[in-house]
Amino acid sequence: MLAADAGCAEAVQALLEAGAPWHAQDAEGHTAGEYASGSGRRAVVQQLLDWAVRAELLLGTISRRERKGSIPNRDYLSSCIKYEGDVLLDAEQEGVMMQWEEPLMKRHAEIICASGGDVLNVGFGMGIIDGFIGQHKTHSHTIIEAHADVYAHACKLGWDQRPGVRLVLGRWQDVIAELGPFDGIFFDTYGEYYEDMHDFHEKLPKLLRPGGVYSFFNGLAPDNFFFHLVYGEIARRELSRLGLETSYEPVPMDALAKEVWEGVQNRYWHLPVYFVPTCVMQEQQVADGGAAAADEAAVAGEAAAGDSQQLEQQEQQPAASS
């Protein structure tokens, strides 16, 4: 922490190479990246960010191999959910979706509906973004919802009868091959992890038309600003490999008040700003049918396999103080 705060890049590099974890936190939950940022040490912030992204990309490759075939949200999909006012809760009283997300969903809808073409939303939830999509002139509007109770709620609201809307029941992993292509896609599932979103991203070269726009609920590491930046950069780099150019638009948030979270077990947002992602599929990438992305994925996988043992050994070393 001291080296980062002082802006000593050489010391920071030495500590990282000696096994000091980039994500180490002090007693108050602050990381070296936050210390560097608070002291205006931009070069060190970038140094820590690059190291963290590389490490997490390698570990992500390892974890994808280990979890192959698992269904992370199996318990959620088989449990009861309930709508209580402006909140959707799961069986454990944890928030699946809340009304404070409304301004974010409005912006996401504007982004994916810009062309007025065929639009896909993965995850109905409270139907907030679907309501905003309905305010735009689109050629078609497809919704995938995996939870039977949420699907039934959407039908009760009449979404299955709306002109131009197709409501599909099932996990996206099971139904996506029959759908598309689209001009705009939004992804916001519950009970899944970043690696599941990564798997969805791998489908984008075939799902998005040339110039198509993708966006997702950016709830990556929402309780620590530096972690949030790291995973946002990981997503940007992985999407770039697949042929999408990603930018983040900062939007001030007003969801930190205690009363907003009353009755909700999990506070799934802690930051004063939300970064709205806009990811545009580049023309040449789509024209190639995703072949280049597949080749790059194979190369990246081989490189990760070669480095994974070294990384794991490093993670097992006693942590040095940063």
Residue pairs with C-beta under 8 A, 6 or more apart in sequence:
1 24
1 26
1 30
1 32
1 35
1 321
1 322
2 321
2 322
3 11
3 12
3 15
3 32
3 322
4 12
4 32
4 33
4 35
4 36
4 39
4 41
4 44
4 48
4 322
5 35
5 36
5 38
5 39
5 41
6 39
6 41
7 36
7 39
7 41
7 43
7 44
8 44
9 43
9 44
9 47
12 32
12 44
12 47
12 48
12 322
13 47
15 320
15 321
15 322
16 22
16 48
16 51
16 322
18 317
18 320
19 314
19 315
19 317
19 318
19 319
19 320
20 319
20 320
20 321
20 322
21 315
21 319
22 31
22 32
22 33
22 48
22 51
22 52
22 55
23 31
23 52
23 227
24 31
24 32
24 319
24 322
25 31
25 224
29 224
31 224
31 226
31 227
32 48
32 322
33 45
33 48
33 49
33 52
33 226
33 229
33 230
34 224
34 225
34 226
36 42
36 44
36 45
36 48
37 45
37 225
37 226
48 226
49 229
49 230
49 233
52 230
53 230
53 233
53 234
53 237
55 311
56 230
56 231
56 234
57 234
57 237
57 238
57 300
57 304
58 304
58 307
58 308
58 311
59 311
60 194
60 195
60 198
60 234
61 300
61 301
61 304
61 305
61 308
62 304
62 308
62 312
63 195
64 195
64 198
64 199
67 195
71 77
71 171
72 191
72 192
72 193
72 196
73 146
73 189
73 190
73 191
73 192
75 191
76 90
76 147
76 190
76 191
77 146
77 147
77 148
77 171
77 191
79 90
79 91
80 91
80 149
81 88
81 89
81 90
81 91
81 96
81 147
81 149
81 150
82 88
82 89
83 89
83 126
83 153
84 263
86 98
86 99
87 95
87 97
87 98
87 99
87 263
87 264
88 95
88 96
88 97
88 98
88 125
88 126
88 150
89 95
89 96
89 264
90 96
90 190
90 191
92 265
93 263
93 264
93 265
94 264
94 265
94 266
95 261
95 264
95 265
95 266
95 268
96 125
96 190
97 125
97 126
97 128
97 190
98 126
98 255
98 260
98 264
99 126
99 128
100 254
100 255
100 260
100 269
101 128
101 217
102 128
103 251
104 217
104 251
104 274
104 276
105 128
105 129
105 132
106 132
107 249
107 251
107 276
108 129
108 132
108 186
108 215
108 217
108 276
109 129
109 132
109 133
109 135
109 136
109 186
110 132
110 136
111 184
111 213
111 215
111 276
111 278
112 119
112 133
112 184
112 185
112 186
112 213
112 214
112 215
113 119
113 133
113 136
113 138
113 184
114 184
114 213
115 183
115 184
115 211
115 212
115 213
116 136
116 137
116 138
116 139
116 183
117 138
117 139
117 182
117 183
117 184
117 209
117 212
118 138
118 139
118 140
118 142
118 180
118 181
118 182
118 183
118 184
118 209
119 133
119 138
119 140
119 141
119 142
119 182
119 183
119 184
119 185
119 186
120 142
120 143
120 144
120 179
120 180
120 182
120 184
120 185
120 186
120 207
121 129
121 130
121 133
121 141
121 142
121 143
121 144
121 185
121 186
121 188
122 144
122 172
122 185
122 186
122 187
122 188
122 189
122 200
123 144
123 145
123 146
123 187
123 188
123 189
123 190
124 130
124 143
124 145
124 150
124 151
124 153
124 154
124 159
124 167
125 150
125 188
125 190
127 154
127 157
127 159
129 186
129 188
130 141
130 143
130 159
133 141
134 141
134 162
134 165
138 164
138 184
139 164
139 183
140 164
140 165
140 166
141 162
141 164
141 165
141 166
142 165
142 166
142 168
142 179
142 182
143 154
143 159
143 165
143 166
143 167
143 168
144 168
144 170
144 172
144 175
144 176
144 179
145 151
145 154
145 167
145 168
145 169
146 169
146 170
146 171
146 172
146 189
147 190
148 169
151 167
151 169
154 160
154 167
155 167
159 165
159 167
160 167
168 175
168 179
172 189
172 200
173 199
176 200
176 203
176 207
179 207
180 206
180 207
181 206
181 207
181 208
181 209
181 212
182 207
182 208
182 209
182 212
183 208
183 209
183 211
183 212
183 213
184 212
184 213
184 214
184 215
185 204
185 207
185 208
185 212
185 213
185 214
185 215
186 214
186 215
186 216
186 217
187 197
187 200
187 214
187 215
187 216
187 217
188 216
188 217
189 196
189 197
194 220
194 231
194 234
194 235
197 216
197 235
198 238
201 235
201 238
201 239
201 242
202 242
202 293
202 297
204 214
204 239
204 242
204 244
204 281
205 242
205 243
205 281
205 285
205 286
205 289
205 290
205 293
206 289
206 290
208 214
208 244
208 281
208 286
209 281
209 286
210 281
210 283
210 286
210 287
211 280
211 281
211 283
212 280
212 281
212 286
213 278
213 279
213 280
213 281
214 239
214 244
214 279
214 280
214 281
215 276
215 277
215 278
215 279
216 235
216 277
216 279
218 232
218 248
218 274
218 275
218 276
218 277
219 268
219 269
220 227
220 228
220 231
220 232
220 235
221 227
221 228
221 230
221 231
222 228
222 268
222 269
222 270
222 271
223 270
223 271
224 270
225 271
228 271
228 275
232 248
232 275
232 277
235 246
235 277
236 246
236 248
239 246
239 279
240 246
241 293
241 296
241 297
241 300
242 285
242 290
242 293
243 281
243 282
243 284
243 285
243 286
243 290
243 292
243 293
244 279
244 280
244 281
244 282
244 285
245 279
245 280
245 282
246 277
246 278
246 279
246 280
247 277
247 278
248 275
248 276
248 277
248 278
249 275
249 276
249 278
250 273
250 274
250 275
250 276
251 273
251 274
251 275
251 276
252 272
252 273
253 269
253 271
253 272
253 273
253 274
255 269
256 269
256 270
256 272
261 267
285 292
285 293
